[in-house]
Amino acid sequence: MSVTVRLATPLRAAAGGSATLALDAADLGGLVREITERYPELAARVLRDGAFGPFVNVFVDGEDARYLDPRAELAGKRTVEILPAMSGGAVAELPDAIRGPHEVYGSFIDETISIAARQTRDTVLFAVGSPAREALELVGVDDLARTVIERDGSAALGYGITEGDPELRAIVAGLMRERGVACGDGNVIVTAGALQAIDLAARVFVRPGDVAVVESPHFTNAISALRNHGAGVLEVPADDDGLDVAEAERLIRRAGVRPRIFFVVPNFQNPTGATLSLARREALVELAARHRSIIIEDDPYHDLRYRRVDLPTIAALARGRAEVVYCGSFSKVFLPGLRVGWAVAPVDVIARMAAAKQTVDSSTSSLGQRIVVEFHRRGRASEHLVKLRTLYSEKQLRARAALAREFAATGVTWNDPDGGFYLWVRLPDGRSSRSLFATALEEGVAFVPGHAFGVASDHTAAFRFSYSSPTTERIDEGVRRLRRAFDRTA
């Protein structure tokens, strides 16, 4: 039987310039054999080891071929489309390209922080999205650590269970039930911060050529993790209500792809501080369900709300309609240096993530986990969160007041998030935050330029301003220095 194969523009040269091919094939296996025999140059582009390779997406009447049996009959099918898979905007041209070293994506956020930290002059850091020293001192870590070591001895410094300390998993499961998620201990894995949870989810779900839909601007570290595991990213604009889900649907349709992953930071997003609205959370669940996609919900700022009421987690809204991997962390609300986070997912997914973790670090720090447990045993967590919200709310108010005072009538604008650590500051007249960054360092102040938060999207006229770390007095001084740098780059 004859099947019409439609080729995307980048692949047509390998088929003699043809946009469509008529091939005799009863099933996908036969189609592969036909391409191999009749179009060897095209085969070199789209096939690997007798099957369609990781650098293409194949759709049979709009259905992703990855979910079809290779022996499934093509009778009655109208068209087979072969499209280059997105891979950070690049398409592999030749098989040899995958045999050498591949590009590894890092984080310009961390590079910026390193640049700022190396400054020999006094520098006010609006670049670092980390808890304040005052917040860390509230914890009383000396006493916590002493108690753990005196009580548990060498066990506190030995290897632990890959999935995490049982008591800590029970604590996390309780937290998640408070957030509306049906969760038992077996649904929890403890990780080295939320970022490792994201990376483990990528290891489990992402294959080269898969598409991840991400908000833009986005949390660069997480997106780099997805790209390092072979995902191409489809950037979707975000506004004050978070990811524009309607625009995501349009872009998916236009690109002709089936997303494997949706990645979102729903509460007080890094870098903008925006919160995904309830309507968009519901719409995202529906969209992911239609595409049978995984939602990675990165929620490290959940407890740092200063105004209005908490919104339901996406994991709670999904309720079996879509699969969600929820990632949380104690870094923002406890001690970041302990590197203790978690993921919550179905039991079988947790088992796969645990297997992946065993090839990375085997287990998260036993001492760090036990310190978190001891803090919760003492019943101090709720009171601590109240203090943190007061502390960071005051810092946010101070930062917005300082910006209003120093940048009046300049055209510089910023948003007003309901929580978290960040403001998103926009520059007027097409100014570049890269240029401002260089001058700001000379003035003794640092932030993260906007271009760090996109792959192809242009955010150069904006920057991330983190108010969490400096004292209120340093916030005032830092904004004064920022205005001097602004005037110098006029």
C-alpha positions in Angstrom: 0.0 0.0 0.0 1.1 3.6 -0.7 1.7 6.1 2.1 2.3 9.8 1.7 5.3 11.0 3.7 5.5 14.7 4.2 9.0 16.1 5.0 9.8 19.3 6.9 11.8 21.8 4.9 15.2 21.0 6.6 14.9 17.4 5.5 13.9 17.8 1.9 17.4 18.2 0.5 18.2 14.7 1.7 15.3 13.4 -0.5 16.3 15.2 -3.7 14.3 18.3 -2.8 11.0 16.5 -2.5 8.4 17.8 0.0 6.4 14.6 -0.2 7.3 11.0 -0.9 5.0 8.1 -1.9 6.3 5.0 -0.2 4.9 1.4 -0.2 4.7 0.3 3.4 2.2 -1.7 5.4 3.5 -0.6 8.8 6.1 1.6 10.4 8.7 -1.1 10.1 8.1 -1.3 6.4 8.3 2.5 6.1 11.7 2.4 7.8 12.9 -0.2 5.3 11.6 1.8 2.3 13.4 4.9 3.4 16.6 2.9 4.0 16.5 1.4 0.5 15.2 4.2 -1.6 16.5 7.3 0.2 19.8 6.5 1.9 20.7 10.1 2.5 17.4 10.8 4.2 17.9 7.5 6.2 21.2 8.9 7.5 19.4 11.9 8.7 16.3 10.4 10.3 17.1 6.8 11.2 19.2 5.2 14.0 19.6 1.5 14.5 16.7 0.5 12.2 14.2 3.0 13.7 13.4 6.7 13.7 16.1 8.5 15.6 16.2 11.0 18.4 16.5 14.0 16.1 13.1 13.7 14.4 9.5 13.7 15.5 7.2 11.4 13.4 3.4 11.8 13.3 1.0 9.4 11.7 -2.2 11.4 11.0 -1.1 13.6 13.8 -0.4 10.8 16.3 3.1 10.6 17.7 4.7 7.5 16.3 6.6 6.9 19.6 3.3 5.7 21.1 2.5 3.4 18.2 3.5 -0.3 17.8 6.1 -0.6 14.9 3.8 -3.3 13.5 0.7 -1.1 13.6 -0.9 -1.1 10.1 -0.8 2.1 8.1 -4.0 1.1 6.1 -6.3 4.0 6.0 -3.7 6.5 7.2 -3.4 9.6 5.1 0.0 11.1 5.9 3.2 10.5 7.8 5.0 13.7 8.8 8.7 13.7 9.6 9.9 16.9 11.5 13.2 17.8 13.0 13.0 17.6 16.7 13.9 20.8 18.6 17.1 20.7 20.5 17.8 24.1 22.0 17.1 25.6 18.6 19.6 23.3 16.7 19.0 20.4 14.4 21.6 17.6 13.9 22.8 17.6 10.4 24.8 14.4 10.2 25.0 11.2 12.2 28.7 12.0 13.0 27.4 15.0 15.0 26.2 12.7 17.8 29.4 10.8 18.1 31.6 13.6 19.5 31.2 15.6 22.7 27.8 17.2 23.0 27.1 20.7 24.3 26.4 20.9 28.0 24.2 23.7 29.3 24.9 25.5 32.5 23.5 28.6 34.2 24.4 32.2 33.5 22.6 32.9 36.8 25.4 31.1 38.7 28.0 32.6 36.5 26.7 36.0 37.3 26.8 35.3 41.0 30.4 34.0 40.7 31.3 37.2 38.8 29.8 39.3 41.6 31.4 37.3 44.4 34.8 37.8 42.9 34.6 41.6 43.1 37.2 43.1 45.4 35.1 46.2 46.1 32.1 46.2 48.4 29.2 44.9 46.4 25.5 44.9 47.2 24.1 41.6 45.9 20.7 41.7 44.3 21.9 38.8 42.1 21.6 36.0 44.7 18.2 34.3 45.3 19.2 33.0 48.7 17.8 33.3 52.2 18.9 36.2 54.3 21.6 35.7 57.0 19.0 36.9 59.5 16.7 34.0 58.4 19.5 31.5 58.8 20.3 32.7 62.3 16.7 32.2 63.3 17.1 28.4 62.9 19.6 27.8 65.7 21.6 25.3 63.6 24.3 24.9 66.2 22.0 23.4 68.7 20.2 21.3 66.1 23.4 19.8 64.7 24.8 19.2 68.2 21.6 17.4 69.2 21.6 15.2 66.1 25.3 14.2 66.4 25.2 13.6 70.2 22.1 11.5 69.8 22.8 9.6 66.6 26.6 9.6 66.6 28.3 8.2 63.5 25.0 7.1 62.0 24.3 10.8 61.3 27.4 10.9 59.1 27.0 7.6 57.2 25.2 6.6 54.1 21.5 6.7 54.0 18.6 5.2 52.1 18.3 6.4 48.5 14.7 7.4 48.9 15.5 9.4 52.0 15.2 9.2 55.8 11.9 7.5 56.6 10.9 10.1 59.2 11.7 12.9 56.8 9.6 11.3 54.0 6.7 11.1 56.5 7.1 14.8 57.3 7.1 15.7 53.6 4.1 13.5 52.9 2.3 15.4 55.7 3.2 18.7 54.2 1.9 17.6 50.8 -1.4 16.4 52.2 -1.7 19.9 53.7 -1.2 21.2 50.2 -4.1 19.1 48.9 -2.1 16.2 47.4 -2.9 12.6 48.2 0.5 11.5 49.4 2.0 8.6 51.3 5.6 8.0 52.3 6.1 5.9 49.2 5.3 8.9 47.0 8.3 10.8 48.3 12.0 10.8 47.4 14.4 13.1 49.2 16.9 14.9 47.0 19.8 17.2 47.1 17.6 20.3 46.7 14.7 20.8 44.3 17.0 21.1 41.4 18.1 17.5 41.7 14.5 16.4 41.9 14.0 18.2 38.5 17.0 16.5 37.1 15.9 13.1 38.2 12.5 13.7 36.7 14.2 14.6 33.4 16.3 11.4 33.6 13.2 9.4 34.0 10.9 11.0 31.4 13.0 12.9 28.8 14.5 11.3 25.7 16.6 13.1 23.1 14.3 15.0 20.8 11.4 15.3 23.3 9.9 18.8 23.6 9.6 20.6 26.9 7.2 23.6 27.1 8.6 26.2 29.5 7.6 29.6 30.6 9.7 32.5 29.4 11.5 34.1 31.2 12.3 30.9 33.0 14.4 29.3 35.7 17.6 28.7 33.7 19.1 26.0 35.9 16.0 23.7 35.5 15.7 24.4 31.7 19.4 23.5 31.3 18.8 20.2 33.1 16.1 19.4 30.6 18.2 20.4 27.6 21.2 18.3 29.0 18.9 15.3 28.8 18.1 16.0 25.2 14.9 18.0 25.4 14.3 20.8 23.0 12.5 23.8 24.6 9.4 25.5 23.4 9.4 28.9 25.2 6.0 30.4 26.0 5.6 34.0 27.1 4.7 34.5 30.8 3.0 37.6 32.3 1.8 38.6 35.7 -0.5 35.6 35.8 2.3 33.2 34.8 2.6 30.9 31.8 0.2 32.0 29.0 -1.5 28.6 28.6 -3.6 29.7 25.6 -0.5 30.9 23.8 1.2 27.6 24.7 -1.6 25.7 23.0 -1.2 27.9 19.9 2.6 27.5 19.7 2.3 23.7 20.2 -0.1 23.5 17.3 2.0 25.7 15.1 5.1 23.7 15.8 3.3 20.4 15.2 4.8 18.8 18.3 3.5 16.7 21.2 5.1 18.0 24.4 6.6 15.5 26.7 7.1 17.9 29.6 5.5 21.1 30.8 7.8 22.8 33.3 6.4 25.6 35.6 7.3 27.5 38.8 3.7 28.3 39.8 4.3 30.4 42.9 6.5 33.6 42.9 8.3 32.4 39.9 12.1 32.7 39.4 12.9 35.2 37.9 9.8 37.3 37.7 8.0 36.6 41.0 4.8 36.0 39.1 2.2 33.5 40.3 0.3 31.2 37.9 -3.4 32.1 38.2 -6.0 29.5 39.2 -7.7 29.6 35.8 -4.3 28.9 34.1 -3.5 26.1 36.5 -6.7 24.4 35.5 -6.1 25.1 31.8 -2.5 23.7 32.1 -3.8 20.4 33.6 -6.3 20.1 30.8 -3.7 20.8 28.1 -1.2 18.3 29.6 -3.9 15.7 29.8 -4.8 16.1 26.2 -1.2 15.6 25.1 -0.5 12.9 27.8 2.4 15.1 29.0 4.2 15.2 32.3 3.9 18.4 34.4 7.0 19.2 36.5 5.8 21.6 39.2 8.7 23.3 40.8 7.4 25.0 44.0 10.3 26.0 46.3 8.7 29.4 47.3 5.3 27.9 48.2 5.4 29.0 51.9 6.7 32.5 51.2 3.4 34.2 50.5 3.0 37.7 51.9 -0.4 38.7 50.6 -3.7 37.1 49.5 -4.4 33.4 49.9 -2.6 30.2 48.7 -3.7 28.8 45.4 -4.2 25.0 45.0 -1.1 23.2 43.8 -1.2 21.9 40.3 -0.6 18.4 41.7 -3.8 18.8 43.8 -5.8 20.1 40.8 -4.6 17.3 38.5 -6.1 14.5 40.6 -5.3 11.8 38.1 -6.2 13.8 35.0 -2.5 14.5 34.3 0.7 13.1 35.7 2.6 15.6 37.9 6.0 15.5 39.5 6.0 18.0 42.3 9.3 19.3 43.5 9.8 21.1 46.8 12.7 22.3 48.9 13.8 23.2 52.4 16.5 25.5 51.0 14.4 28.7 50.8 12.7 28.3 54.2 15.3 26.5 56.3 19.0 26.0 55.4 20.1 26.1 51.8 23.5 24.7 52.5 22.0 21.4 53.7 20.7 20.8 50.1 17.6 19.0 51.2 14.6 18.9 48.8 12.1 16.4 47.6 9.9 15.1 44.8 6.4 13.7 45.0 5.1 11.4 42.3 3.4 8.1 41.8 5.1 5.2 43.5 6.4 3.7 40.3 7.9 7.0 39.2 9.6 7.4 42.6 11.2 4.0 42.1 12.6 5.0 38.8 13.8 8.3 40.2 15.5 6.4 43.0 17.3 4.1 40.5 18.5 7.2 38.6 19.6 8.8 41.9 21.7 5.8 42.7 24.0 6.6 39.7 24.4 10.3 40.9 24.9 10.4 44.7 23.3 7.3 46.1 21.7 9.2 49.0 21.2 12.8 50.2 23.3 13.9 53.2 22.2 12.0 56.3 23.3 14.8 58.6 21.3 17.4 56.6 18.2 15.2 56.6 18.4 14.6 60.3 18.8 18.3 61.1 15.6 19.0 59.1 13.8 16.2 61.0 15.0 17.5 64.4 13.7 21.0 63.6 10.3 19.6 62.8 10.3 17.4 65.8 10.6 20.5 67.9 7.5 21.9 66.4 9.1 25.1 65.3 8.4 25.1 61.6 5.1 27.0 61.6 6.4 29.7 63.9 9.5 30.0 61.8 7.5 30.5 58.6 5.6 33.3 60.1 8.9 35.1 61.0 10.2 34.5 57.5 7.1 36.0 55.9 7.4 39.1 58.0 11.1 39.4 57.3 10.9 39.1 53.5 7.7 41.1 53.2 9.5 44.0 54.8 12.4 43.6 52.5 10.2 43.5 49.5 8.4 46.7 50.6 11.8 48.4 51.2 13.0 47.4 47.8 10.0 48.7 46.0 10.1 51.9 47.9 13.8 52.4 47.1 13.2 51.8 43.4 10.3 54.2 43.4 12.4 56.9 45.1 15.5 56.5 43.0 14.0 55.8 39.6 11.1 58.2 39.6 10.4 59.6 36.1 13.1 57.4 34.5 10.8 54.9 32.7 12.1 52.0 34.7 9.3 49.7 35.9 8.9 46.7 38.1 6.2 44.4 39.3 4.6 43.7 42.7 4.7 39.9 43.5 2.6 38.5 46.3 5.6 36.6 47.7 9.0 35.0 47.0 12.4 36.6 46.5 12.3 38.5 43.2 11.2 41.6 41.3 11.3 41.8 37.5 12.7 45.2 36.5 12.3 46.5 33.0 14.5 49.2 31.5 13.2 51.9 29.1 14.1 52.8 25.5 15.5 49.4 24.6 18.4 49.7 27.1 20.4 46.6 27.7 20.7 45.0 31.1 24.0 43.5 30.1 25.5 46.9 29.6 24.0 48.1 32.9 25.4 45.1 34.7 29.0 45.9 33.7 28.6 49.5 34.9 26.7 48.4 38.1 29.6 46.2 39.1 31.9 49.3 38.9 29.4 51.0 41.2 29.3 48.1 43.6 26.0 46.5 43.0 25.0 43.3 41.1 21.8 41.7 39.6 21.2 39.0 37.0 20.7 40.4 33.5 17.5 39.3 31.7 19.2 37.4 28.9 20.1 34.7 31.5 16.4 33.6 31.5 15.8 32.7 27.9 17.1 30.4 25.2 15.8 32.2 22.1 13.5 34.8 23.8 14.9 38.3 24.2 14.8 39.6 27.8 17.8 41.9 27.5 15.8 44.9 28.5 14.9 43.4 31.9 16.7 42.0 34.9 16.1 39.9 38.0 16.3 41.9 41.3 16.5 39.7 44.4 15.8 41.5 47.7 16.0 38.4 49.9 19.6 38.5 50.9 20.7 42.2 51.7 19.6 43.9 54.9 17.1 46.7 54.5 19.8 49.3 54.8 21.9 47.6 52.1 18.8 47.5 49.9 18.6 51.3 50.1 22.4 51.7 49.4 22.3 49.1 46.6 19.4 50.9 44.8 21.3 54.2 45.1 24.3 52.6 43.4 22.1 51.1 40.8 20.7 54.6 39.9 24.3 55.9 39.5 25.0 53.0 37.1 21.8 53.7 35.2 22.7 57.4 34.8 26.2 56.4 33.5 24.8 54.2 30.8 22.3 56.7 29.6 
